[in-house]
Amino acid sequence: MDLGLDGRTAVITGRSMGIGMAVATSLAAERITVNAASPGLVATEWRQGWAQMVADDKGVTREELLTGYTAALGAFAGRWVETSEIADVVTFLASDRAAYINGTIIDVDGGITANAR
């Protein structure tokens, strides 16, 4: 399969595991790695506004709300993942330093996935 990616890396985000693993297997002989970054709750502008609205309704601070909410989900950092943290993982996966990583998902969710097992 020639995708014109000679010796490069394809990065899949989200839970596209089945497709990602099939593509990783197909492209491995061409030295193209395929991995997935699976973010948890991302601190988007919308989500920050939602958290403030809910916190106001409950009479707590946004930080108190986030600490309880994320802990209940299993992300014990007490916060959501920043977009820059997801970008750091994707940048690493696309770098030469990750050349031997292929066909895997890296959960960037503060431990939610690990705590769900």
N, CA, C and O atoms as a GROMACS GRO file, in nm:
protein
  468
    1MET      N    1   0.085  -0.117   0.000
    1MET     CA    2   0.000   0.000   0.000
    1MET      C    3   0.090   0.124   0.000
    1MET      O    4   0.168   0.143   0.093
    2ASP      N    5   0.080   0.205  -0.100
    2ASP     CA    6   0.163   0.325  -0.110
    2ASP      C    7   0.076   0.448  -0.088
    2ASP      O    8  -0.009   0.482  -0.170
    3LEU      N    9   0.100   0.514   0.027
    3LEU     CA   10   0.024   0.635   0.059
    3LEU      C   11   0.108   0.761   0.042
    3LEU      O   12   0.063   0.870   0.076
    4GLY      N   13   0.229   0.746  -0.009
    4GLY     CA   14   0.316   0.861  -0.026
    4GLY      C   15   0.370   0.916   0.104
    4GLY      O   16   0.403   1.034   0.113
    5LEU      N   17   0.380   0.831   0.207
    5LEU     CA   18   0.427   0.873   0.338
    5LEU      C   19   0.565   0.816   0.370
    5LEU      O   20   0.602   0.807   0.487
    6ASP      N   21   0.640   0.780   0.270
    6ASP     CA   22   0.767   0.711   0.283
    6ASP      C   23   0.844   0.747   0.410
    6ASP      O   24   0.898   0.857   0.422
    7GLY      N   25   0.849   0.651   0.505
    7GLY     CA   26   0.927   0.669   0.627
    7GLY      C   27   0.870   0.769   0.724
    7GLY      O   28   0.944   0.818   0.810
    8ARG      N   29   0.744   0.801   0.715
    8ARG     CA   30   0.684   0.900   0.804
    8ARG      C   31   0.587   0.833   0.900
    8ARG      O   32   0.572   0.711   0.900
    9THR      N   33   0.524   0.913   0.978
    9THR     CA   34   0.432   0.862   1.079
    9THR      C   35   0.292   0.916   1.054
    9THR      O   36   0.273   1.034   1.023
   10ALA      N   37   0.195   0.829   1.067
   10ALA     CA   38   0.055   0.871   1.064
   10ALA      C   39   0.004   0.863   1.206
   10ALA      O   40   0.025   0.762   1.274
   11VAL      N   41  -0.063   0.966   1.253
   11VAL     CA   42  -0.115   0.968   1.389
   11VAL      C   43  -0.266   0.974   1.382
   11VAL      O   44  -0.323   1.060   1.314
   12ILE      N   45  -0.330   0.884   1.453
   12ILE     CA   46  -0.476   0.880   1.460
   12ILE      C   47  -0.516   0.928   1.598
   12ILE      O   48  -0.457   0.887   1.697
   13THR      N   49  -0.616   1.016   1.606
   13THR     CA   50  -0.666   1.058   1.736
   13THR      C   51  -0.801   0.993   1.758
   13THR      O   52  -0.873   0.960   1.664
   14GLY      N   53  -0.833   0.975   1.884
   14GLY     CA   54  -0.961   0.916   1.920
   14GLY      C   55  -0.955   0.766   1.929
   14GLY      O   56  -0.847   0.707   1.931
   15ARG      N   57  -1.069   0.706   1.935
   15ARG     CA   58  -1.079   0.562   1.954
   15ARG      C   59  -1.100   0.487   1.822
   15ARG      O   60  -1.194   0.410   1.808
   16SER      N   61  -1.012   0.511   1.727
   16SER     CA   62  -1.018   0.444   1.597
   16SER      C   63  -0.928   0.322   1.597
   16SER      O   64  -0.855   0.298   1.501
   17MET      N   65  -0.933   0.245   1.705
   17MET     CA   66  -0.838   0.137   1.727
   17MET      C   67  -0.840   0.032   1.618
   17MET      O   68  -0.734  -0.005   1.567
   18GLY      N   69  -0.955  -0.016   1.580
   18GLY     CA   70  -0.961  -0.121   1.479
   18GLY      C   71  -0.899  -0.079   1.348
   18GLY      O   72  -0.817  -0.152   1.291
   19ILE      N   73  -0.936   0.036   1.300
   19ILE     CA   74  -0.881   0.089   1.176
   19ILE      C   75  -0.732   0.117   1.192
   19ILE      O   76  -0.651   0.084   1.105
   20GLY      N   77  -0.697   0.178   1.305
   20GLY     CA   78  -0.557   0.212   1.330
   20GLY      C   79  -0.467   0.090   1.332
   20GLY      O   80  -0.358   0.094   1.276
   21MET      N   81  -0.511  -0.017   1.395
   21MET     CA   82  -0.428  -0.138   1.402
   21MET      C   83  -0.415  -0.203   1.265
   21MET      O   84  -0.308  -0.254   1.230
   22ALA      N   85  -0.522  -0.202   1.187
   22ALA     CA   86  -0.515  -0.258   1.052
   22ALA      C   87  -0.419  -0.178   0.966
   22ALA      O   88  -0.340  -0.235   0.890
   23VAL      N   89  -0.425  -0.046   0.977
   23VAL     CA   90  -0.335   0.039   0.900
   23VAL      C   91  -0.191   0.024   0.949
   23VAL      O   92  -0.098   0.020   0.868
   24ALA      N   93  -0.172   0.015   1.081
   24ALA     CA   94  -0.037  -0.003   1.137
   24ALA      C   95   0.026  -0.131   1.085
   24ALA      O   96   0.143  -0.132   1.049
   25THR      N   97  -0.052  -0.237   1.080
   25THR     CA   98  -0.002  -0.365   1.029
   25THR      C   99   0.032  -0.354   0.881
   25THR      O  100   0.136  -0.404   0.837
   26SER      N  101  -0.054  -0.290   0.806
   26SER     CA  102  -0.033  -0.278   0.661
   26SER      C  103   0.089  -0.192   0.626
   26SER      O  104   0.158  -0.220   0.529
   27LEU      N  105   0.114  -0.090   0.705
   27LEU     CA  106   0.220   0.005   0.671
   27LEU      C  107   0.354  -0.022   0.740
   27LEU      O  108   0.453   0.044   0.711
   28ALA      N  109   0.357  -0.118   0.830
   28ALA     CA  110   0.479  -0.146   0.906
   28ALA      C  111   0.597  -0.180   0.815
   28ALA      O  112   0.710  -0.138   0.841
   29ALA      N  113   0.572  -0.255   0.710
   29ALA     CA  114   0.681  -0.294   0.619
   29ALA      C  115   0.741  -0.173   0.548
   29ALA      O  116   0.855  -0.177   0.502
   30GLU      N  117   0.663  -0.065   0.538
   30GLU     CA  118   0.713   0.057   0.474
   30GLU      C  119   0.773   0.155   0.575
   30GLU      O  120   0.802   0.270   0.543
   31ARG      N  121   0.791   0.107   0.698
   31ARG     CA  122   0.848   0.187   0.807
   31ARG      C  123   0.764   0.311   0.839
   31ARG      O  124   0.816   0.417   0.873
   32ILE      N  125   0.634   0.294   0.827
   32ILE     CA  126   0.539   0.399   0.865
   32ILE      C  127   0.467   0.350   0.989
   32ILE      O  128   0.407   0.243   0.990
   33THR      N  129   0.474   0.429   1.094
   33THR     CA  130   0.409   0.391   1.218
   33THR      C  131   0.273   0.460   1.230
   33THR      O  132   0.255   0.572   1.184
   34VAL      N  133   0.180   0.390   1.291
   34VAL     CA  134   0.045   0.443   1.312
   34VAL      C  135   0.010   0.421   1.458
   34VAL      O  136   0.008   0.308   1.507
   35ASN      N  137  -0.018   0.529   1.527
   35ASN     CA  138  -0.053   0.524   1.667
   35ASN      C  139  -0.172   0.617   1.693
   35ASN      O  140  -0.207   0.700   1.609
   36ALA      N  141  -0.231   0.601   1.809
   36ALA     CA  142  -0.346   0.685   1.842
   36ALA      C  143  -0.323   0.756   1.974
   36ALA      O  144  -0.271   0.698   2.069
   37ALA      N  145  -0.362   0.882   1.980
   37ALA     CA  146  -0.368   0.956   2.104
   37ALA      C  147  -0.515   0.968   2.139
   37ALA      O  148  -0.594   1.023   2.062
   38SER      N  149  -0.552   0.917   2.255
   38SER     CA  150  -0.691   0.915   2.295
   38SER      C  151  -0.712   1.010   2.414
   38SER      O  152  -0.686   0.973   2.528
   39PRO      N  153  -0.758   1.131   2.386
   39PRO     CA  154  -0.774   1.228   2.494
   39PRO      C  155  -0.897   1.199   2.580
   39PRO      O  156  -0.996   1.143   2.534
   40GLY      N  157  -0.886   1.239   2.705
   40GLY     CA  158  -1.000   1.232   2.795
   40GLY      C  159  -1.080   1.360   2.784
   40GLY      O  160  -1.108   1.408   2.674
   41LEU      N  161  -1.117   1.415   2.896
   41LEU     CA  162  -1.194   1.540   2.899
   41LEU      C  163  -1.102   1.656   2.869
   41LEU      O  164  -1.011   1.686   2.948
   42VAL      N  165  -1.124   1.722   2.757
   42VAL     CA  166  -1.036   1.828   2.711
   42VAL      C  167  -1.088   1.964   2.758
   42VAL      O  168  -1.207   1.993   2.748
   43ALA      N  169  -0.996   2.045   2.808
   43ALA     CA  170  -1.031   2.177   2.860
   43ALA      C  171  -1.054   2.276   2.746
   43ALA      O  172  -0.972   2.364   2.720
   44THR      N  173  -1.166   2.259   2.680
   44THR     CA  174  -1.203   2.351   2.573
   44THR      C  175  -1.271   2.474   2.632
   44THR      O  176  -1.312   2.473   2.748
   45GLU      N  177  -1.283   2.576   2.553
   45GLU     CA  178  -1.350   2.698   2.599
   45GLU      C  179  -1.495   2.667   2.638
   45GLU      O  180  -1.544   2.718   2.739
   46TRP      N  181  -1.562   2.585   2.558
   46TRP     CA  182  -1.701   2.549   2.589
   46TRP      C  183  -1.709   2.475   2.721
   46TRP      O  184  -1.795   2.506   2.804
   47ARG      N  185  -1.621   2.378   2.742
   47ARG     CA  186  -1.626   2.298   2.864
   47ARG      C  187  -1.594   2.384   2.986
   47ARG      O  188  -1.652   2.363   3.093
   48GLN      N  189  -1.503   2.480   2.972
   48GLN     CA  190  -1.473   2.570   3.084
   48GLN      C  191  -1.596   2.653   3.122
   48GLN      O  192  -1.626   2.672   3.240
   49GLY      N  193  -1.667   2.702   3.020
   49GLY     CA  194  -1.790   2.777   3.044
   49GLY      C  195  -1.897   2.692   3.110
   49GLY      O  196  -1.968   2.738   3.200
   50TRP      N  197  -1.909   2.568   3.064
   50TRP     CA  198  -2.006   2.475   3.123
   50TRP      C  199  -1.973   2.451   3.270
   50TRP      O  200  -2.062   2.453   3.355
   51ALA      N  201  -1.845   2.429   3.300
   51ALA     CA  202  -1.803   2.404   3.438
   51ALA      C  203  -1.834   2.524   3.527
   51ALA      O  204  -1.878   2.507   3.641
   52GLN      N  205  -1.812   2.643   3.476
   52GLN     CA  206  -1.841   2.762   3.555
   52GLN      C  207  -1.991   2.775   3.581
   52GLN      O  208  -2.032   2.809   3.692
   53MET      N  209  -2.072   2.747   3.480
   53MET     CA  210  -2.216   2.754   3.495
   53MET      C  211  -2.266   2.653   3.600
   53MET      O  212  -2.347   2.688   3.685
   54VAL      N  213  -2.218   2.530   3.593
   54VAL     CA  214  -2.259   2.427   3.689
   54VAL      C  215  -2.210   2.463   3.829
   54VAL      O  216  -2.284   2.447   3.926
   55ALA      N  217  -2.085   2.511   3.838
   55ALA     CA  218  -2.031   2.550   3.969
   55ALA      C  219  -2.114   2.661   4.031
   55ALA      O  220  -2.144   2.658   4.150
   56ASP      N  221  -2.151   2.760   3.950
   56ASP     CA  222  -2.235   2.870   4.000
   56ASP      C  223  -2.369   2.817   4.051
   56ASP      O  224  -2.417   2.860   4.156
   57ASP      N  225  -2.428   2.724   3.976
   57ASP     CA  226  -2.556   2.666   4.017
   57ASP      C  227  -2.545   2.589   4.148
   57ASP      O  228  -2.639   2.588   4.228
   58LYS      N  229  -2.430   2.525   4.171
   58LYS     CA  230  -2.410   2.444   4.291
   58LYS      C  231  -2.352   2.524   4.407
   58LYS      O  232  -2.343   2.474   4.519
   59GLY      N  233  -2.314   2.649   4.381
   59GLY     CA  234  -2.258   2.732   4.485
   59GLY      C  235  -2.117   2.694   4.528
   59GLY      O  236  -2.079   2.712   4.643
   60VAL      N  237  -2.041   2.641   4.433
   60VAL     CA  238  -1.901   2.605   4.459
   60VAL      C  239  -1.812   2.675   4.357
   60VAL      O  240  -1.862   2.730   4.259
   61THR      N  241  -1.682   2.672   4.380
   61THR     CA  242  -1.591   2.727   4.280
   61THR      C  243  -1.576   2.629   4.164
   61THR      O  244  -1.604   2.510   4.179
   62ARG      N  245  -1.531   2.680   4.051
   62ARG     CA  246  -1.507   2.592   3.935
   62ARG      C  247  -1.402   2.487   3.970
   62ARG      O  248  -1.414   2.372   3.929
   63GLU      N  249  -1.299   2.526   4.046
   63GLU     CA  250  -1.193   2.434   4.083
   63GLU      C  251  -1.248   2.320   4.172
   63GLU      O  252  -1.210   2.205   4.155
   64GLU      N  253  -1.337   2.356   4.266
   64GLU     CA  254  -1.398   2.252   4.351
   64GLU      C  255  -1.482   2.157   4.268
   64GLU      O  256  -1.479   2.036   4.290
   65LEU      N  257  -1.557   2.211   4.174
   65LEU     CA  258  -1.638   2.128   4.087
   65LEU      C  259  -1.550   2.033   4.006
   65LEU      O  260  -1.577   1.913   3.999
   66LEU      N  261  -1.444   2.086   3.946
   66LEU     CA  262  -1.356   2.004   3.863
   66LEU      C  263  -1.287   1.895   3.944
   66LEU      O  264  -1.274   1.782   3.897
   67THR      N  265  -1.245   1.927   4.063
   67THR     CA  266  -1.178   1.828   4.148
   67THR      C  267  -1.271   1.711   4.177
   67THR      O  268  -1.232   1.595   4.163
   68GLY      N  269  -1.393   1.741   4.216
   68GLY     CA  270  -1.489   1.635   4.244
   68GLY      C  271  -1.531   1.559   4.120
   68GLY      O  272  -1.539   1.436   4.122
   69TYR      N  273  -1.557   1.631   4.013
   69TYR     CA  274  -1.604   1.570   3.888
   69TYR      C  275  -1.498   1.479   3.828
   69TYR      O  276  -1.528   1.366   3.790
   70THR      N  277  -1.375   1.528   3.820
   70THR     CA  278  -1.270   1.447   3.759
   70THR      C  279  -1.232   1.330   3.848
   70THR      O  280  -1.201   1.222   3.797
   71ALA      N  281  -1.233   1.349   3.980
   71ALA     CA  282  -1.203   1.238   4.071
   71ALA      C  283  -1.307   1.128   4.058
   71ALA      O  284  -1.274   1.010   4.062
   72ALA      N  285  -1.434   1.167   4.043
   72ALA     CA  286  -1.541   1.068   4.028
   72ALA      C  287  -1.522   0.986   3.901
   72ALA      O  288  -1.562   0.870   3.895
   73LEU      N  289  -1.463   1.046   3.799
   73LEU     CA  290  -1.437   0.975   3.674
   73LEU      C  291  -1.307   0.896   3.677
   73LEU      O  292  -1.284   0.810   3.592
   74GLY      N  293  -1.222   0.923   3.775
   74GLY     CA  294  -1.095   0.852   3.786
   74GLY      C  295  -0.974   0.931   3.742
   74GLY      O  296  -0.864   0.876   3.738
   75ALA      N  297  -0.990   1.058   3.708
   75ALA     CA  298  -0.876   1.143   3.672
   75ALA      C  299  -0.839   1.222   3.796
   75ALA      O  300  -0.895   1.329   3.822
   76PHE      N  301  -0.745   1.170   3.872
   76PHE     CA  302  -0.718   1.225   4.004
   76PHE      C  303  -0.634   1.352   4.003
   76PHE      O  304  -0.598   1.402   4.109
   77ALA      N  305  -0.601   1.404   3.885
   77ALA     CA  306  -0.529   1.531   3.877
   77ALA      C  307  -0.621   1.647   3.914
   77ALA      O  308  -0.574   1.757   3.942
   78GLY      N  309  -0.752   1.624   3.914
   78GLY     CA  310  -0.847   1.728   3.950
   78GLY      C  311  -0.867   1.832   3.842
   78GLY      O  312  -0.908   1.945   3.870
   79ARG      N  313  -0.838   1.795   3.719
   79ARG     CA  314  -0.853   1.892   3.609
   79ARG      C  315  -0.869   1.813   3.479
   79ARG      O  316  -0.852   1.692   3.473
   80TRP      N  317  -0.903   1.889   3.376
   80TRP     CA  318  -0.911   1.830   3.242
   80TRP      C  319  -0.776   1.841   3.173
   80TRP      O  320  -0.688   1.917   3.216
   81VAL      N  321  -0.760   1.764   3.068
   81VAL     CA  322  -0.637   1.770   2.990
   81VAL      C  323  -0.637   1.897   2.905
   81VAL      O  324  -0.738   1.935   2.846
   82GLU      N  325  -0.522   1.960   2.899
   82GLU     CA  326  -0.505   2.079   2.815
   82GLU      C  327  -0.475   2.035   2.672
   82GLU      O  328  -0.412   1.931   2.650
   83THR      N  329  -0.520   2.113   2.576
   83THR     CA  330  -0.494   2.079   2.436
   83THR      C  331  -0.344   2.070   2.407
   83THR      O  332  -0.302   1.991   2.323
   84SER      N  333  -0.265   2.149   2.476
   84SER     CA  334  -0.119   2.145   2.456
   84SER      C  335  -0.060   2.011   2.501
   84SER      O  336   0.040   1.966   2.445
   85GLU      N  337  -0.122   1.948   2.601
   85GLU     CA  338  -0.073   1.818   2.649
   85GLU      C  339  -0.101   1.709   2.546
   85GLU      O  340  -0.021   1.618   2.528
   86ILE      N  341  -0.214   1.718   2.479
   86ILE     CA  342  -0.246   1.624   2.372
   86ILE      C  343  -0.150   1.647   2.255
   86ILE      O  344  -0.098   1.552   2.197
   87ALA      N  345  -0.128   1.773   2.223
   87ALA     CA  346  -0.035   1.807   2.114
   87ALA      C  347   0.105   1.755   2.143
   87ALA      O  348   0.174   1.710   2.051
   88ASP      N  349   0.149   1.760   2.269
   88ASP     CA  350   0.281   1.708   2.304
   88ASP      C  351   0.292   1.559   2.275
   88ASP      O  352   0.393   1.512   2.224
   89VAL      N  353   0.187   1.483   2.308
   89VAL     CA  354   0.187   1.339   2.282
   89VAL      C  355   0.191   1.312   2.132
   89VAL      O  356   0.269   1.229   2.085
   90VAL      N  357   0.108   1.382   2.057
   90VAL     CA  358   0.103   1.363   1.911
   90VAL      C  359   0.236   1.402   1.849
   90VAL      O  360   0.285   1.334   1.759
   91THR      N  361   0.295   1.511   1.895
   91THR     CA  362   0.425   1.554   1.843
   91THR      C  363   0.531   1.448   1.869
   91THR      O  364   0.612   1.418   1.781
   92PHE      N  365   0.530   1.390   1.989
   92PHE     CA  366   0.624   1.283   2.019
   92PHE      C  367   0.602   1.164   1.927
   92PHE      O  368   0.697   1.110   1.870
   93LEU      N  369   0.476   1.122   1.912
   93LEU     CA  370   0.447   1.005   1.827
   93LEU      C  371   0.489   1.028   1.683
   93LEU      O  372   0.524   0.933   1.613
   94ALA      N  373   0.486   1.151   1.638
   94ALA     CA  374   0.524   1.183   1.500
   94ALA      C  375   0.675   1.205   1.485
   94ALA      O  376   0.724   1.227   1.375
   95SER      N  377   0.748   1.198   1.595
   95SER     CA  378   0.892   1.225   1.590
   95SER      C  379   0.973   1.098   1.568
   95SER      O  380   0.922   0.986   1.581
   96ASP      N  381   1.099   1.117   1.534
   96ASP     CA  382   1.191   1.003   1.518
   96ASP      C  383   1.213   0.929   1.649
   96ASP      O  384   1.246   0.811   1.647
   97ARG      N  385   1.196   0.996   1.761
   97ARG     CA  386   1.214   0.931   1.891
   97ARG      C  387   1.110   0.823   1.916
   97ARG      O  388   1.131   0.738   2.002
   98ALA      N  389   1.001   0.825   1.844
   98ALA     CA  390   0.895   0.725   1.861
   98ALA      C  391   0.895   0.624   1.746
   98ALA      O  392   0.793   0.559   1.721
   99ALA      N  393   1.005   0.611   1.677
   99ALA     CA  394   1.011   0.526   1.557
   99ALA      C  395   0.979   0.380   1.584
   99ALA      O  396   0.936   0.309   1.493
  100TYR      N  397   0.998   0.334   1.706
  100TYR     CA  398   0.973   0.193   1.736
  100TYR      C  399   0.838   0.170   1.803
  100TYR      O  400   0.805   0.058   1.841
  101ILE      N  401   0.760   0.275   1.816
  101ILE     CA  402   0.625   0.263   1.872
  101ILE      C  403   0.529   0.253   1.754
  101ILE      O  404   0.524   0.342   1.669
  102ASN      N  405   0.454   0.145   1.749
  102ASN     CA  406   0.363   0.124   1.636
  102ASN      C  407   0.242   0.044   1.682
  102ASN      O  408   0.254  -0.055   1.754
  103GLY      N  409   0.126   0.089   1.640
  103GLY     CA  410   0.003   0.016   1.666
  103GLY      C  411  -0.047   0.026   1.809
  103GLY      O  412  -0.104  -0.069   1.862
  104THR      N  413  -0.026   0.139   1.872
  104THR     CA  414  -0.068   0.154   2.011
  104THR      C  415  -0.153   0.279   2.030
  104THR      O  416  -0.153   0.371   1.948
  105ILE      N  417  -0.225   0.279   2.140
  105ILE     CA  418  -0.303   0.396   2.180
  105ILE      C  419  -0.238   0.450   2.307
  105ILE      O  420  -0.208   0.375   2.399
  106ILE      N  421  -0.217   0.580   2.312
  106ILE     CA  422  -0.173   0.644   2.435
  106ILE      C  423  -0.290   0.724   2.488
  106ILE      O  424  -0.335   0.821   2.426
  107ASP      N  425  -0.339   0.682   2.603
  107ASP     CA  426  -0.450   0.751   2.667
  107ASP      C  427  -0.396   0.876   2.738
  107ASP      O  428  -0.308   0.868   2.822
  108VAL      N  429  -0.451   0.990   2.702
  108VAL     CA  430  -0.412   1.118   2.761
  108VAL      C  431  -0.535   1.166   2.840
  108VAL      O  432  -0.600   1.265   2.805
  109ASP      N  433  -0.564   1.091   2.946
  109ASP     CA  434  -0.689   1.114   3.018
  109ASP      C  435  -0.674   1.123   3.169
  109ASP      O  436  -0.772   1.111   3.242
  110GLY      N  437  -0.554   1.144   3.215
  110GLY     CA  438  -0.533   1.161   3.359
  110GLY      C  439  -0.559   1.037   3.441
  110GLY      O  440  -0.569   1.047   3.563
  111GLY      N  441  -0.570   0.921   3.379
  111GLY     CA  442  -0.591   0.796   3.450
  111GLY      C  443  -0.731   0.740   3.442
  111GLY      O  444  -0.758   0.636   3.501
  112ILE      N  445  -0.821   0.807   3.370
  112ILE     CA  446  -0.959   0.758   3.362
  112ILE      C  447  -0.963   0.616   3.307
  112ILE      O  448  -1.031   0.530   3.364
  113THR      N  449  -0.893   0.591   3.200
  113THR     CA  450  -0.895   0.457   3.138
  113THR      C  451  -0.836   0.353   3.231
  113THR      O  452  -0.892   0.245   3.246
  114ALA      N  453  -0.724   0.384   3.294
  114ALA     CA  454  -0.660   0.289   3.386
  114ALA      C  455  -0.751   0.259   3.505
  114ALA      O  456  -0.757   0.145   3.551
  115ASN      N  457  -0.820   0.359   3.555
  115ASN     CA  458  -0.907   0.339   3.670
  115ASN      C  459  -1.036   0.266   3.634
  115ASN      O  460  -1.105   0.216   3.723
  116ALA      N  461  -1.070   0.260   3.506
  116ALA     CA  462  -1.190   0.192   3.461
  116ALA      C  463  -1.169   0.042   3.445
  116ALA      O  464  -1.265  -0.034   3.434
  117ARG      N  465  -1.044   0.001   3.445
  117ARG     CA  466  -1.015  -0.142   3.423
  117ARG      C  467  -1.035  -0.224   3.545
  117ARG      O  468  -1.015  -0.346   3.542
   0.00000   0.00000   0.00000
